[in-house]
Amino acid sequence: MNRYFEIIVTGRQLAALVAGVALLVAVAFGLGVGVRLLQPVPEPSHEIIVAPPPAFPTVSPPVPTEPPPTPTAAAVATAVPTAATAGKPKPQPTATAAPTAPKAAARWVQVAAFGRKDQADGVRNRVVALGYTPKQVVVQPAGGGKFRVRVGPFPDGESAGRVTARLRAEGFSGAFVVKPGE
């Protein structure tokens, strides 16, 4: 013999059931948000997040303020040897390129240094994802099997300082300006 049961729910009971489920969902959501706010912020992960490029102006080399001097005819003229000076050869002046101003030492920003190249490449990819061009972000081998991740070159310390501040704000707290020649 089969038994059948019938559940009869009135409209009022059904509305109370739906309201109760909605209230439970709202309370669970509120507790989840509250717990999230109480947790400490974790260190940044090594995930690559693609963001739009920043609105930083591109750094161009300094433009010389005055044009280089042009060679004159007197500087290029050669001396004609005479009989008295024929025994001693004199060095002939050669035409040289116009003297250039000494190139200002370029500045770099070191983001990090690692013992493994794959770690350095990972950080390089994260910095490129911040909007720097792949040519600006390099991985340089250093002594002792270390690999440096550097951004640059920058024409002056002020530009390098701005980039250092931005990288620190993006989670690279160890970023610093490298002095020329280091």
C-alpha positions in Angstrom: 0.0 0.0 0.0 1.5 3.4 -1.1 1.1 6.4 1.1 1.0 9.9 -0.3 1.5 13.1 1.6 0.3 16.4 0.6 2.0 19.7 1.7 -0.3 22.6 1.6 1.3 26.1 1.8 -0.8 29.2 1.8 0.3 32.4 0.1 1.1 34.0 3.4 3.3 31.1 4.4 5.1 31.1 1.0 5.8 34.9 1.3 7.2 34.3 4.8 9.5 31.5 3.5 10.8 33.7 0.6 11.4 36.7 3.0 13.2 34.4 5.5 15.5 33.0 2.8 16.2 36.6 1.5 17.0 37.7 5.1 19.4 34.8 5.6 21.2 35.6 2.4 21.5 39.3 3.4 22.9 38.4 6.8 25.4 36.0 5.3 26.6 38.6 2.8 26.9 41.3 5.6 28.9 38.9 7.7 31.2 38.1 4.8 31.9 41.8 4.1 32.5 42.4 7.8 35.0 39.6 8.1 36.8 40.8 4.9 37.2 44.3 6.4 38.7 42.8 9.6 41.3 40.7 7.8 44.8 42.3 7.1 45.6 43.2 3.6 47.8 40.4 2.0 51.1 41.1 0.3 50.7 41.6 -3.5 50.7 38.3 -5.4 52.8 37.5 -8.4 49.8 37.6 -10.7 50.0 39.8 -13.8 47.2 42.3 -13.9 46.9 44.2 -17.1 46.1 47.8 -16.6 45.8 50.7 -19.0 49.1 52.6 -19.5 49.7 55.5 -17.1 49.5 59.1 -18.2 53.2 59.6 -17.6 55.0 61.8 -20.1 57.7 60.0 -22.0 61.2 60.9 -21.1 63.3 62.3 -23.9 66.9 63.1 -23.9 67.8 66.7 -23.2 68.0 69.0 -26.2 71.3 70.9 -26.5 70.7 74.7 -26.1 73.2 75.9 -28.7 74.3 74.2 -31.9 77.8 72.7 -32.0 80.5 75.0 -33.6 81.1 74.4 -37.3 84.7 73.8 -38.4 86.2 76.8 -40.3 88.5 76.7 -43.3 91.5 77.7 -41.1 91.1 74.6 -39.0 90.9 72.3 -42.0 93.8 73.8 -44.0 97.0 71.8 -44.2 100.5 73.2 -43.9 102.8 73.0 -47.0 106.2 71.6 -46.0 109.2 73.8 -46.7 112.8 72.7 -47.3 113.8 73.5 -43.7 111.0 71.4 -42.2 111.2 68.6 -44.8 113.3 66.5 -42.5 110.8 66.6 -39.6 107.4 65.3 -40.4 104.7 67.3 -38.8 101.4 65.7 -37.8 98.6 66.7 -40.2 95.5 68.1 -38.6 92.6 65.8 -39.2 89.0 66.8 -39.6 87.2 65.7 -36.5 83.5 65.6 -35.6 82.2 68.6 -33.8 82.8 68.4 -30.1 79.8 67.2 -28.2 78.8 68.1 -24.7 79.6 65.3 -22.2 76.7 63.0 -21.9 75.0 63.3 -18.6 75.1 60.2 -16.6 71.9 58.2 -16.9 69.9 57.3 -13.8 68.2 53.9 -13.2 65.6 52.8 -10.7 66.2 49.4 -9.3 63.0 47.6 -8.5 64.3 44.4 -7.0 67.1 41.8 -7.1 66.7 38.0 -7.1 68.8 34.9 -7.1 66.7 33.3 -9.9 66.2 34.7 -13.4 62.6 33.5 -13.6 61.7 35.5 -10.5 63.3 38.6 -12.0 61.5 38.0 -15.3 58.2 37.8 -13.3 58.8 41.1 -11.6 59.8 42.6 -15.0 56.5 41.5 -16.5 54.6 43.1 -13.6 56.4 46.4 -14.1 55.7 46.3 -17.8 52.1 45.7 -17.0 52.1 49.0 -15.1 52.7 50.8 -18.4 56.4 50.9 -18.9 57.7 49.8 -22.3 59.7 46.5 -22.4 62.7 48.5 -23.5 62.6 50.5 -20.3 62.5 47.5 -18.0 65.6 45.3 -18.0 66.9 42.4 -16.1 70.6 42.7 -15.6 72.9 40.0 -14.3 74.9 41.0 -11.2 77.7 39.4 -9.3 77.0 36.4 -7.1 74.3 34.9 -9.3 71.9 37.8 -8.7 69.6 39.4 -11.3 68.6 43.0 -11.0 65.3 44.4 -12.3 65.8 48.0 -13.3 63.7 50.7 -15.0 65.3 53.5 -17.1 67.4 55.3 -18.1 66.3 58.6 -16.9 68.0 61.9 -17.7 68.0 63.3 -14.1 67.4 62.3 -10.5 64.1 64.1 -10.4 62.5 61.9 -13.1 64.0 58.8 -11.4 62.6 59.9 -8.1 59.1 60.2 -9.5 59.2 56.7 -10.9 60.6 55.4 -7.7 57.6 56.9 -5.8 55.2 55.4 -8.2 56.7 52.0 -8.0 56.7 52.1 -4.2 53.0 53.0 -4.4 52.3 50.0 -6.6 53.8 47.6 -4.1 57.5 47.6 -4.9 58.6 49.0 -1.5 62.3 48.2 -2.1 62.6 50.4 -5.3 65.5 53.0 -5.2 67.4 55.3 -7.5 70.7 53.9 -8.6 73.5 56.4 -8.7 75.3 56.8 -12.1 78.1 54.2 -12.5 76.6 51.6 -10.1 
